[in-house]
Every structure is written in C-alpha cells, then in structure tokens.
Amino acid sequence: MIKGMYDAPKIAVRVGNEVSNPIEYLCGVRQGCPASPILFDFYINDIFKGVRGVRVSGLTSRIPGLLFADDAVLLAESSVDLQDALNTITEWSDTWEMAVNASKCGIMTISGELTTDMSLQGQKVNSTDQYTYLGYIMNSKWDVSGTIKNNKNNVRKAVYAAHSHQNKVHQFGADADWMLRWGDIWHERSPM
C-alpha cells in the first residue's frame, strides 16, 4: 500500500481558482496524508544515533535530545560535545539528503559559555537566550514566567474567540426570532 502511494506521486498547486498541472515529486511525504507523520517518524527516528547526549540524575542512559515530528532539541554537556552532535546530525542529514535550515536553529547555553562558533551542514548556528519548543518557552535562566504569560494569553484569546462566537450565534438567533415574529408587520405589501 505504501509503495503504491509513493510510486510516482504527483502534486498540483492551487492559487485562488487556478490549479497548476500536476508534477511528479521525488522527495518528502505527502502533504495532508494521514500516514505522513508516521512515515516521517520512521524516517527520522534514528537521527540521534551516535549523539552522546547528557547525563540525567536517576537515569542509567544518556539523553541525546528531544524529538517531536521535525522539531528536535540536541542536548550536550560542553561546546565540544555540542559540535560533535551537530556533526553527527550533519552526517545523518547528508546521508538521507535532508537539508537543515540553520536559520531556524539556535543554541542556548544553560551554564557556561560557548567556546567557539557552531555549525550545522556548513551553516553557522546562532546563539539565543530563549526559544519555544512545542509551545513551551525555554530560556537560559530556567524562568517559566514567559511560558505562563504565553499560556495566559492563549487562554484569553481562546475564551474571547469562544465568547465572540457565542455572541454571534445569540445575535443570529435573536435576529431570526425577531424576523419570524414581526417580519410580516414591517414587510411592505404590494398593492392588490
């Protein structure tokens, strides 16, 4: 079944009411296909193979990083370990012909300083004081106030959107009720 799905797959692009001619694509998973996330997980599952990782108290094995779909976090105990991990990811990416956009990557140190510039697939990876991973705002001081503030704002927006939608439904019901009860009185009658 999977072979059939990916045997000469084609894609078309729609812009407004215009649809392009279908073209064959040779890499990636199908957009919108329910099987795509699972297939991508199989594909990327070994990306941390060979990455040293960090020791975590209470665990017997090291943790190389965090991985959710195509969002990855590398963990390292030193600048040397981090560049080794980035080199391992570069080798993996090159082997599987996957390009990594280093401009979407960042290096955040928790303690200590970077001793050198870091690179991934020949691109410099910039340092940052904070980043967001799966909605959680992480920062070098382990301060969670940014995440709490972000979550409060998201809840506020969701409540406002729900309340706004509820008001629109209520107004529609009131308008419909008014029209059904009084519409014939206000309706202009044509002469007989």
mmCIF file of the C-alpha atoms, coordinates in Angstrom:
data_MODEL
# 
_entry.id   MODEL 
# 
loop_
_atom_site.group_PDB 
_atom_site.id 
_atom_site.type_symbol 
_atom_site.label_atom_id 
_atom_site.label_alt_id 
_atom_site.label_comp_id 
_atom_site.label_asym_id 
_atom_site.label_entity_id 
_atom_site.label_seq_id 
_atom_site.pdbx_PDB_ins_code 
_atom_site.Cartn_x 
_atom_site.Cartn_y 
_atom_site.Cartn_z 
_atom_site.occupancy 
_atom_site.B_iso_or_equiv 
_atom_site.pdbx_formal_charge 
_atom_site.auth_seq_id 
_atom_site.auth_comp_id 
_atom_site.auth_asym_id 
_atom_site.auth_atom_id 
_atom_site.pdbx_PDB_model_num 
ATOM 1   C CA . MET A 1 1   ? 0.000   0.000  0.000   1.00 0.00 ? 1   MET A CA 1 
ATOM 2   C CA . ILE A 1 2   ? 2.776   2.466  0.958   1.00 0.00 ? 2   ILE A CA 1 
ATOM 3   C CA . LYS A 1 3   ? 4.716   1.599  -2.201  1.00 0.00 ? 3   LYS A CA 1 
ATOM 4   C CA . GLY A 1 4   ? 1.585   2.322  -4.220  1.00 0.00 ? 4   GLY A CA 1 
ATOM 5   C CA . MET A 1 5   ? 1.123   5.684  -2.504  1.00 0.00 ? 5   MET A CA 1 
ATOM 6   C CA . TYR A 1 6   ? 4.672   6.749  -3.322  1.00 0.00 ? 6   TYR A CA 1 
ATOM 7   C CA . ASP A 1 7   ? 5.100   5.221  -6.781  1.00 0.00 ? 7   ASP A CA 1 
ATOM 8   C CA . ALA A 1 8   ? 5.414   8.335  -8.993  1.00 0.00 ? 8   ALA A CA 1 
ATOM 9   C CA . PRO A 1 9   ? 3.412   10.687 -6.731  1.00 0.00 ? 9   PRO A CA 1 
ATOM 10  C CA . LYS A 1 10  ? 2.203   13.947 -8.231  1.00 0.00 ? 10  LYS A CA 1 
ATOM 11  C CA . ILE A 1 11  ? 1.301   17.287 -6.761  1.00 0.00 ? 11  ILE A CA 1 
ATOM 12  C CA . ALA A 1 12  ? -0.712  20.237 -8.062  1.00 0.00 ? 12  ALA A CA 1 
ATOM 13  C CA . VAL A 1 13  ? -0.818  23.738 -6.631  1.00 0.00 ? 13  VAL A CA 1 
ATOM 14  C CA . ARG A 1 14  ? -3.991  25.795 -6.298  1.00 0.00 ? 14  ARG A CA 1 
ATOM 15  C CA . VAL A 1 15  ? -3.871  29.593 -6.157  1.00 0.00 ? 15  VAL A CA 1 
ATOM 16  C CA . GLY A 1 16  ? -7.344  31.069 -5.925  1.00 0.00 ? 16  GLY A CA 1 
ATOM 17  C CA . ASN A 1 17  ? -9.402  29.268 -8.576  1.00 0.00 ? 17  ASN A CA 1 
ATOM 18  C CA . GLU A 1 18  ? -6.381  28.316 -10.687 1.00 0.00 ? 18  GLU A CA 1 
ATOM 19  C CA . VAL A 1 19  ? -4.821  24.842 -10.409 1.00 0.00 ? 19  VAL A CA 1 
ATOM 20  C CA . SER A 1 20  ? -1.416  24.047 -11.890 1.00 0.00 ? 20  SER A CA 1 
ATOM 21  C CA . ASN A 1 21  ? -0.686  20.999 -13.987 1.00 0.00 ? 21  ASN A CA 1 
ATOM 22  C CA . PRO A 1 22  ? 0.350   18.040 -11.817 1.00 0.00 ? 22  PRO A CA 1 
ATOM 23  C CA . ILE A 1 23  ? 4.088   17.485 -11.470 1.00 0.00 ? 23  ILE A CA 1 
ATOM 24  C CA . GLU A 1 24  ? 5.927   14.496 -10.043 1.00 0.00 ? 24  GLU A CA 1 
ATOM 25  C CA . TYR A 1 25  ? 7.876   14.997 -6.837  1.00 0.00 ? 25  TYR A CA 1 
ATOM 26  C CA . LEU A 1 26  ? 10.699  12.764 -5.743  1.00 0.00 ? 26  LEU A CA 1 
ATOM 27  C CA . CYS A 1 27  ? 11.204  13.516 -2.050  1.00 0.00 ? 27  CYS A CA 1 
ATOM 28  C CA . GLY A 1 28  ? 9.255   14.128 1.121   1.00 0.00 ? 28  GLY A CA 1 
ATOM 29  C CA . VAL A 1 29  ? 5.958   12.787 2.367   1.00 0.00 ? 29  VAL A CA 1 
ATOM 30  C CA . ARG A 1 30  ? 2.533   13.642 1.003   1.00 0.00 ? 30  ARG A CA 1 
ATOM 31  C CA . GLN A 1 31  ? 1.037   16.801 2.477   1.00 0.00 ? 31  GLN A CA 1 
ATOM 32  C CA . GLY A 1 32  ? -2.240  16.150 4.287   1.00 0.00 ? 32  GLY A CA 1 
ATOM 33  C CA . CYS A 1 33  ? -1.945  12.361 4.135   1.00 0.00 ? 33  CYS A CA 1 
ATOM 34  C CA . PRO A 1 34  ? -2.809  10.702 7.480   1.00 0.00 ? 34  PRO A CA 1 
ATOM 35  C CA . ALA A 1 35  ? 0.121   8.280  7.041   1.00 0.00 ? 35  ALA A CA 1 
ATOM 36  C CA . SER A 1 36  ? 2.701   11.059 6.525   1.00 0.00 ? 36  SER A CA 1 
ATOM 37  C CA . PRO A 1 37  ? 3.508   11.810 10.199  1.00 0.00 ? 37  PRO A CA 1 
ATOM 38  C CA . ILE A 1 38  ? 4.017   8.102  10.922  1.00 0.00 ? 38  ILE A CA 1 
ATOM 39  C CA . LEU A 1 39  ? 6.196   7.609  7.842   1.00 0.00 ? 39  LEU A CA 1 
ATOM 40  C CA . PHE A 1 40  ? 8.257   10.682 8.744   1.00 0.00 ? 40  PHE A CA 1 
ATOM 41  C CA . ASP A 1 41  ? 8.703   9.353  12.303  1.00 0.00 ? 41  ASP A CA 1 
ATOM 42  C CA . PHE A 1 42  ? 10.088  6.074  10.904  1.00 0.00 ? 42  PHE A CA 1 
ATOM 43  C CA . TYR A 1 43  ? 12.405  8.061  8.676   1.00 0.00 ? 43  TYR A CA 1 
ATOM 44  C CA . ILE A 1 44  ? 13.774  10.431 11.323  1.00 0.00 ? 44  ILE A CA 1 
ATOM 45  C CA . ASN A 1 45  ? 13.727  8.022  14.283  1.00 0.00 ? 45  ASN A CA 1 
ATOM 46  C CA . ASP A 1 46  ? 17.488  7.317  14.201  1.00 0.00 ? 46  ASP A CA 1 
ATOM 47  C CA . ILE A 1 47  ? 18.633  10.942 13.844  1.00 0.00 ? 47  ILE A CA 1 
ATOM 48  C CA . PHE A 1 48  ? 20.197  10.903 17.346  1.00 0.00 ? 48  PHE A CA 1 
ATOM 49  C CA . LYS A 1 49  ? 22.124  7.658  16.753  1.00 0.00 ? 49  LYS A CA 1 
ATOM 50  C CA . GLY A 1 50  ? 25.721  8.385  17.725  1.00 0.00 ? 50  GLY A CA 1 
ATOM 51  C CA . VAL A 1 51  ? 24.899  11.582 19.655  1.00 0.00 ? 51  VAL A CA 1 
ATOM 52  C CA . ARG A 1 52  ? 26.487  11.426 23.125  1.00 0.00 ? 52  ARG A CA 1 
ATOM 53  C CA . GLY A 1 53  ? 23.828  13.453 24.967  1.00 0.00 ? 53  GLY A CA 1 
ATOM 54  C CA . VAL A 1 54  ? 23.685  14.404 28.630  1.00 0.00 ? 54  VAL A CA 1 
ATOM 55  C CA . ARG A 1 55  ? 23.565  12.536 31.924  1.00 0.00 ? 55  ARG A CA 1 
ATOM 56  C CA . VAL A 1 56  ? 20.352  12.958 33.891  1.00 0.00 ? 56  VAL A CA 1 
ATOM 57  C CA . SER A 1 57  ? 20.238  12.074 37.568  1.00 0.00 ? 57  SER A CA 1 
ATOM 58  C CA . GLY A 1 58  ? 18.212  8.917  38.172  1.00 0.00 ? 58  GLY A CA 1 
ATOM 59  C CA . LEU A 1 59  ? 18.549  7.599  34.607  1.00 0.00 ? 59  LEU A CA 1 
ATOM 60  C CA . THR A 1 60  ? 21.020  4.942  33.524  1.00 0.00 ? 60  THR A CA 1 
ATOM 61  C CA . SER A 1 61  ? 21.338  6.034  29.905  1.00 0.00 ? 61  SER A CA 1 
ATOM 62  C CA . ARG A 1 62  ? 22.238  9.420  28.466  1.00 0.00 ? 62  ARG A CA 1 
ATOM 63  C CA . ILE A 1 63  ? 19.602  11.608 26.795  1.00 0.00 ? 63  ILE A CA 1 
ATOM 64  C CA . PRO A 1 64  ? 20.765  12.776 23.332  1.00 0.00 ? 64  PRO A CA 1 
ATOM 65  C CA . GLY A 1 65  ? 17.873  15.156 22.795  1.00 0.00 ? 65  GLY A CA 1 
ATOM 66  C CA . LEU A 1 66  ? 14.166  15.682 22.354  1.00 0.00 ? 66  LEU A CA 1 
ATOM 67  C CA . LEU A 1 67  ? 12.329  14.826 19.154  1.00 0.00 ? 67  LEU A CA 1 
ATOM 68  C CA . PHE A 1 68  ? 8.750   15.535 18.142  1.00 0.00 ? 68  PHE A CA 1 
ATOM 69  C CA . ALA A 1 69  ? 7.999   15.206 14.417  1.00 0.00 ? 69  ALA A CA 1 
ATOM 70  C CA . ASP A 1 70  ? 10.528  17.510 12.734  1.00 0.00 ? 70  ASP A CA 1 
ATOM 71  C CA . ASP A 1 71  ? 11.249  19.558 15.882  1.00 0.00 ? 71  ASP A CA 1 
ATOM 72  C CA . ALA A 1 72  ? 14.478  18.450 17.539  1.00 0.00 ? 72  ALA A CA 1 
ATOM 73  C CA . VAL A 1 73  ? 16.489  19.628 20.535  1.00 0.00 ? 73  VAL A CA 1 
ATOM 74  C CA . LEU A 1 74  ? 20.089  18.435 20.903  1.00 0.00 ? 74  LEU A CA 1 
ATOM 75  C CA . LEU A 1 75  ? 21.471  18.178 24.422  1.00 0.00 ? 75  LEU A CA 1 
ATOM 76  C CA . ALA A 1 76  ? 25.199  18.410 25.172  1.00 0.00 ? 76  ALA A CA 1 
ATOM 77  C CA . GLU A 1 77  ? 27.382  18.952 28.217  1.00 0.00 ? 77  GLU A CA 1 
ATOM 78  C CA . SER A 1 78  ? 30.110  21.009 26.517  1.00 0.00 ? 78  SER A CA 1 
ATOM 79  C CA . SER A 1 79  ? 30.861  23.018 23.385  1.00 0.00 ? 79  SER A CA 1 
ATOM 80  C CA . VAL A 1 80  ? 32.960  20.114 22.075  1.00 0.00 ? 80  VAL A CA 1 
ATOM 81  C CA . ASP A 1 81  ? 30.115  17.630 22.664  1.00 0.00 ? 81  ASP A CA 1 
ATOM 82  C CA . LEU A 1 82  ? 27.652  20.001 21.004  1.00 0.00 ? 82  LEU A CA 1 
ATOM 83  C CA . GLN A 1 83  ? 29.748  20.414 17.853  1.00 0.00 ? 83  GLN A CA 1 
ATOM 84  C CA . ASP A 1 84  ? 30.241  16.620 17.760  1.00 0.00 ? 84  ASP A CA 1 
ATOM 85  C CA . ALA A 1 85  ? 26.449  16.222 17.978  1.00 0.00 ? 85  ALA A CA 1 
ATOM 86  C CA . LEU A 1 86  ? 25.935  18.805 15.215  1.00 0.00 ? 86  LEU A CA 1 
ATOM 87  C CA . ASN A 1 87  ? 28.487  16.924 13.076  1.00 0.00 ? 87  ASN A CA 1 
ATOM 88  C CA . THR A 1 88  ? 26.572  13.676 13.678  1.00 0.00 ? 88  THR A CA 1 
ATOM 89  C CA . ILE A 1 89  ? 23.313  15.366 12.627  1.00 0.00 ? 89  ILE A CA 1 
ATOM 90  C CA . THR A 1 90  ? 25.101  16.777 9.555   1.00 0.00 ? 90  THR A CA 1 
ATOM 91  C CA . GLU A 1 91  ? 26.296  13.288 8.560   1.00 0.00 ? 91  GLU A CA 1 
ATOM 92  C CA . TRP A 1 92  ? 22.811  11.847 9.076   1.00 0.00 ? 92  TRP A CA 1 
ATOM 93  C CA . SER A 1 93  ? 21.190  14.682 7.103   1.00 0.00 ? 93  SER A CA 1 
ATOM 94  C CA . ASP A 1 94  ? 23.684  14.406 4.245   1.00 0.00 ? 94  ASP A CA 1 
ATOM 95  C CA . THR A 1 95  ? 23.264  10.615 4.092   1.00 0.00 ? 95  THR A CA 1 
ATOM 96  C CA . TRP A 1 96  ? 19.488  10.937 3.840   1.00 0.00 ? 96  TRP A CA 1 
ATOM 97  C CA . GLU A 1 97  ? 19.660  14.005 1.569   1.00 0.00 ? 97  GLU A CA 1 
ATOM 98  C CA . MET A 1 98  ? 17.832  16.180 4.041   1.00 0.00 ? 98  MET A CA 1 
ATOM 99  C CA . ALA A 1 99  ? 18.630  19.892 4.240   1.00 0.00 ? 99  ALA A CA 1 
ATOM 100 C CA . VAL A 1 100 ? 18.537  21.579 7.630   1.00 0.00 ? 100 VAL A CA 1 
ATOM 101 C CA . ASN A 1 101 ? 17.688  25.275 7.750   1.00 0.00 ? 101 ASN A CA 1 
ATOM 102 C CA . ALA A 1 102 ? 20.250  26.573 10.267  1.00 0.00 ? 102 ALA A CA 1 
ATOM 103 C CA . SER A 1 103 ? 18.456  29.939 10.410  1.00 0.00 ? 103 SER A CA 1 
ATOM 104 C CA . LYS A 1 104 ? 15.605  28.138 12.218  1.00 0.00 ? 104 LYS A CA 1 
ATOM 105 C CA . CYS A 1 105 ? 18.067  26.644 14.712  1.00 0.00 ? 105 CYS A CA 1 
ATOM 106 C CA . GLY A 1 106 ? 19.538  28.197 17.820  1.00 0.00 ? 106 GLY A CA 1 
ATOM 107 C CA . ILE A 1 107 ? 21.997  27.347 20.545  1.00 0.00 ? 107 ILE A CA 1 
ATOM 108 C CA . MET A 1 108 ? 21.091  28.150 24.116  1.00 0.00 ? 108 MET A CA 1 
ATOM 109 C CA . THR A 1 109 ? 23.564  27.609 26.926  1.00 0.00 ? 109 THR A CA 1 
ATOM 110 C CA . ILE A 1 110 ? 22.253  26.841 30.382  1.00 0.00 ? 110 ILE A CA 1 
ATOM 111 C CA . SER A 1 111 ? 25.541  27.197 32.214  1.00 0.00 ? 111 SER A CA 1 
ATOM 112 C CA . GLY A 1 112 ? 28.886  28.274 30.852  1.00 0.00 ? 112 GLY A CA 1 
ATOM 113 C CA . GLU A 1 113 ? 29.655  29.909 27.540  1.00 0.00 ? 113 GLU A CA 1 
ATOM 114 C CA . LEU A 1 114 ? 30.206  28.653 24.013  1.00 0.00 ? 114 LEU A CA 1 
ATOM 115 C CA . THR A 1 115 ? 33.905  28.403 23.300  1.00 0.00 ? 115 THR A CA 1 
ATOM 116 C CA . THR A 1 116 ? 33.549  28.621 19.522  1.00 0.00 ? 116 THR A CA 1 
ATOM 117 C CA . ASP A 1 117 ? 31.046  29.204 16.726  1.00 0.00 ? 117 ASP A CA 1 
ATOM 118 C CA . MET A 1 118 ? 28.874  26.173 15.999  1.00 0.00 ? 118 MET A CA 1 
ATOM 119 C CA . SER A 1 119 ? 27.935  24.952 12.526  1.00 0.00 ? 119 SER A CA 1 
ATOM 120 C CA . LEU A 1 120 ? 25.403  22.556 11.041  1.00 0.00 ? 120 LEU A CA 1 
ATOM 121 C CA . GLN A 1 121 ? 25.717  21.426 7.412   1.00 0.00 ? 121 GLN A CA 1 
ATOM 122 C CA . GLY A 1 122 ? 28.298  24.167 6.894   1.00 0.00 ? 122 GLY A CA 1 
ATOM 123 C CA . GLN A 1 123 ? 25.975  26.905 8.185   1.00 0.00 ? 123 GLN A CA 1 
ATOM 124 C CA . LYS A 1 124 ? 26.609  28.917 11.349  1.00 0.00 ? 124 LYS A CA 1 
ATOM 125 C CA . VAL A 1 125 ? 24.087  28.320 14.122  1.00 0.00 ? 125 VAL A CA 1 
ATOM 126 C CA . ASN A 1 126 ? 23.404  31.470 16.152  1.00 0.00 ? 126 ASN A CA 1 
ATOM 127 C CA . SER A 1 127 ? 23.103  31.676 19.926  1.00 0.00 ? 127 SER A CA 1 
ATOM 128 C CA . THR A 1 128 ? 19.844  32.639 21.611  1.00 0.00 ? 128 THR A CA 1 
ATOM 129 C CA . ASP A 1 129 ? 18.650  33.388 25.150  1.00 0.00 ? 129 ASP A CA 1 
ATOM 130 C CA . GLN A 1 130 ? 15.281  31.703 24.657  1.00 0.00 ? 130 GLN A CA 1 
ATOM 131 C CA . TYR A 1 131 ? 13.298  29.608 22.226  1.00 0.00 ? 131 TYR A CA 1 
ATOM 132 C CA . THR A 1 132 ? 9.904   27.964 22.030  1.00 0.00 ? 132 THR A CA 1 
ATOM 133 C CA . TYR A 1 133 ? 9.647   24.179 21.826  1.00 0.00 ? 133 TYR A CA 1 
ATOM 134 C CA . LEU A 1 134 ? 6.164   22.693 21.474  1.00 0.00 ? 134 LEU A CA 1 
ATOM 135 C CA . GLY A 1 135 ? 4.622   25.824 22.979  1.00 0.00 ? 135 GLY A CA 1 
ATOM 136 C CA . TYR A 1 136 ? 6.957   25.893 25.980  1.00 0.00 ? 136 TYR A CA 1 
ATOM 137 C CA . ILE A 1 137 ? 9.154   28.988 26.140  1.00 0.00 ? 137 ILE A CA 1 
ATOM 138 C CA . MET A 1 138 ? 12.568  27.858 27.366  1.00 0.00 ? 138 MET A CA 1 
ATOM 139 C CA . ASN A 1 139 ? 15.270  30.263 28.462  1.00 0.00 ? 139 ASN A CA 1 
ATOM 140 C CA . SER A 1 140 ? 18.792  30.049 29.793  1.00 0.00 ? 140 SER A CA 1 
ATOM 141 C CA . LYS A 1 141 ? 17.698  31.046 33.322  1.00 0.00 ? 141 LYS A CA 1 
ATOM 142 C CA . TRP A 1 142 ? 15.035  28.280 33.545  1.00 0.00 ? 142 TRP A CA 1 
ATOM 143 C CA . ASP A 1 143 ? 12.468  31.023 34.165  1.00 0.00 ? 143 ASP A CA 1 
ATOM 144 C CA . VAL A 1 144 ? 8.968   29.769 33.319  1.00 0.00 ? 144 VAL A CA 1 
ATOM 145 C CA . SER A 1 145 ? 7.225   33.159 33.578  1.00 0.00 ? 145 SER A CA 1 
ATOM 146 C CA . GLY A 1 146 ? 7.383   33.588 29.783  1.00 0.00 ? 146 GLY A CA 1 
ATOM 147 C CA . THR A 1 147 ? 5.558   30.296 29.277  1.00 0.00 ? 147 THR A CA 1 
ATOM 148 C CA . ILE A 1 148 ? 2.969   31.159 31.923  1.00 0.00 ? 148 ILE A CA 1 
ATOM 149 C CA . LYS A 1 149 ? 2.371   34.572 30.328  1.00 0.00 ? 149 LYS A CA 1 
ATOM 150 C CA . ASN A 1 150 ? 2.163   32.988 26.854  1.00 0.00 ? 150 ASN A CA 1 
ATOM 151 C CA . ASN A 1 151 ? -0.304  30.348 28.085  1.00 0.00 ? 151 ASN A CA 1 
ATOM 152 C CA . LYS A 1 152 ? -2.448  33.009 29.799  1.00 0.00 ? 152 LYS A CA 1 
ATOM 153 C CA . ASN A 1 153 ? -2.565  34.995 26.553  1.00 0.00 ? 153 ASN A CA 1 
ATOM 154 C CA . ASN A 1 154 ? -3.525  31.872 24.593  1.00 0.00 ? 154 ASN A CA 1 
ATOM 155 C CA . VAL A 1 155 ? -6.310  31.074 27.082  1.00 0.00 ? 155 VAL A CA 1 
ATOM 156 C CA . ARG A 1 156 ? -7.509  34.691 26.956  1.00 0.00 ? 156 ARG A CA 1 
ATOM 157 C CA . LYS A 1 157 ? -7.632  34.566 23.133  1.00 0.00 ? 157 LYS A CA 1 
ATOM 158 C CA . ALA A 1 158 ? -9.479  31.228 23.171  1.00 0.00 ? 158 ALA A CA 1 
ATOM 159 C CA . VAL A 1 159 ? -12.054 32.462 25.703  1.00 0.00 ? 159 VAL A CA 1 
ATOM 160 C CA . TYR A 1 160 ? -12.545 35.682 23.718  1.00 0.00 ? 160 TYR A CA 1 
ATOM 161 C CA . ALA A 1 161 ? -12.974 33.729 20.470  1.00 0.00 ? 161 ALA A CA 1 
ATOM 162 C CA . ALA A 1 162 ? -15.495 31.363 22.080  1.00 0.00 ? 162 ALA A CA 1 
ATOM 163 C CA . HIS A 1 163 ? -17.377 34.271 23.690  1.00 0.00 ? 163 HIS A CA 1 
ATOM 164 C CA . SER A 1 164 ? -17.374 36.211 20.411  1.00 0.00 ? 164 SER A CA 1 
ATOM 165 C CA . HIS A 1 165 ? -18.706 33.161 18.551  1.00 0.00 ? 165 HIS A CA 1 
ATOM 166 C CA . GLN A 1 166 ? -21.363 32.630 21.231  1.00 0.00 ? 166 GLN A CA 1 
ATOM 167 C CA . ASN A 1 167 ? -22.462 36.289 20.901  1.00 0.00 ? 167 ASN A CA 1 
ATOM 168 C CA . LYS A 1 168 ? -22.747 35.939 17.125  1.00 0.00 ? 168 LYS A CA 1 
ATOM 169 C CA . VAL A 1 169 ? -24.862 32.787 17.478  1.00 0.00 ? 169 VAL A CA 1 
ATOM 170 C CA . HIS A 1 170 ? -27.046 34.506 20.093  1.00 0.00 ? 170 HIS A CA 1 
ATOM 171 C CA . GLN A 1 171 ? -27.441 37.605 17.886  1.00 0.00 ? 171 GLN A CA 1 
ATOM 172 C CA . PHE A 1 172 ? -28.344 35.435 14.882  1.00 0.00 ? 172 PHE A CA 1 
ATOM 173 C CA . GLY A 1 173 ? -30.966 33.652 16.993  1.00 0.00 ? 173 GLY A CA 1 
ATOM 174 C CA . ALA A 1 174 ? -32.386 36.970 18.222  1.00 0.00 ? 174 ALA A CA 1 
ATOM 175 C CA . ASP A 1 175 ? -32.494 38.369 14.673  1.00 0.00 ? 175 ASP A CA 1 
ATOM 176 C CA . ALA A 1 176 ? -34.161 35.228 13.351  1.00 0.00 ? 176 ALA A CA 1 
ATOM 177 C CA . ASP A 1 177 ? -36.684 35.272 16.208  1.00 0.00 ? 177 ASP A CA 1 
ATOM 178 C CA . TRP A 1 178 ? -37.468 38.958 15.573  1.00 0.00 ? 178 TRP A CA 1 
ATOM 179 C CA . MET A 1 179 ? -37.899 38.355 11.829  1.00 0.00 ? 179 MET A CA 1 
ATOM 180 C CA . LEU A 1 180 ? -40.193 35.379 12.396  1.00 0.00 ? 180 LEU A CA 1 
ATOM 181 C CA . ARG A 1 181 ? -42.360 37.230 14.942  1.00 0.00 ? 181 ARG A CA 1 
ATOM 182 C CA . TRP A 1 182 ? -42.517 40.724 13.452  1.00 0.00 ? 182 TRP A CA 1 
ATOM 183 C CA . GLY A 1 183 ? -41.277 40.468 9.886   1.00 0.00 ? 183 GLY A CA 1 
ATOM 184 C CA . ASP A 1 184 ? -44.760 40.413 8.355   1.00 0.00 ? 184 ASP A CA 1 
ATOM 185 C CA . ILE A 1 185 ? -45.709 43.684 10.097  1.00 0.00 ? 185 ILE A CA 1 
ATOM 186 C CA . TRP A 1 186 ? -42.702 45.528 8.709   1.00 0.00 ? 186 TRP A CA 1 
ATOM 187 C CA . HIS A 1 187 ? -42.870 43.866 5.320   1.00 0.00 ? 187 HIS A CA 1 
ATOM 188 C CA . GLU A 1 188 ? -44.036 46.204 2.580   1.00 0.00 ? 188 GLU A CA 1 
ATOM 189 C CA . ARG A 1 189 ? -47.087 44.690 0.988   1.00 0.00 ? 189 ARG A CA 1 
ATOM 190 C CA . SER A 1 190 ? -47.604 45.097 -2.685  1.00 0.00 ? 190 SER A CA 1 
ATOM 191 C CA . PRO A 1 191 ? -50.951 46.563 -3.767  1.00 0.00 ? 191 PRO A CA 1 
ATOM 192 C CA . MET A 1 192 ? -53.583 44.034 -4.678  1.00 0.00 ? 192 MET A CA 1 
# 
